[in-house]
Amino acid sequence: NAGVTQTPKFQVLKTGQSMTLQCAQDMNHEYMSWYRQDPGMGLRLIHYSVGAGITDQGEVPNGYNVSRSTTEDFPLRLLSAAPSQTSVYFCASSQLAGVRNEQFFGPGTRLTVL
Amino acid sequence: AQKITQTQPGMFVQEKEAVTLDCTYDTSDPSYGLFWYKQPSSGEMIFLIYQGSYDQQNATEGRYSLNFQKARKSANLVISASQLGDSAMYFCAMREGHRSSNTGKLIFGQGTTLQVKP
């Protein structure tokens, strides 16, 4: 199993450009989510999904869109990049049934917006 | 609203000694789960240990144990016999809901950077 994969690993954008961060998991997890990590602020939830066709906003959704057409994929779209979106982005997935259901994280994407 | 607080931005520990990383939480949901993750300098997030709000005993996973004090709303991570490879950032996280009411959402604390000295 590859687990959770993210592409690209690094990206530099200019203000106003759009792009899509890719995330895929091969563990048949119902739950998928996107976080951003900024220094001193831990990880903050951007958007999440509890299954194909179902998405919802997290703590910091502005400027980002998501969709979930399959169980495996959960892309994050930046509509018009701003310097405030410079961050490290993590995708994570987990089961929903059961008790522990720890989240498995991708390796992260380091995004710089100039 | 749920909240996780880690009050120690940085900690030092001597190799082979034990260290406690603090975590307090706030929630009105009687059902919740508490997690600790490790983030080494390479950047990946590694799950360490889980404690459910209804668990009667403190969780243990190898050298990691969770000192769960429900009345105080604290879930401190104890690392015994520290190793140089334990140097990393550590995050405490909470998920509200349990089993059928689980939304999966995690909220994270700000993290504690641990440095192990040889």
Interface residues (C-beta under 8 A of the other chain):
Chain A: E30 Y31 S33 Y35 G40 M41 G42 L43 R44 L45 Y48 V50 G58 E59 V88 F90 A92 S94 L96 A97 G98 V99 R100 N101 E102 Q103 F104 F105 P107 G108
Chain B: I4 Q6 P9 G33 F35 Y37 G43 E44 M45 F47 Y50 G52 F91 A93 R95 H98 R99 N102 T103 G104 K105 L106 I107 F108 G109 Q110 G111
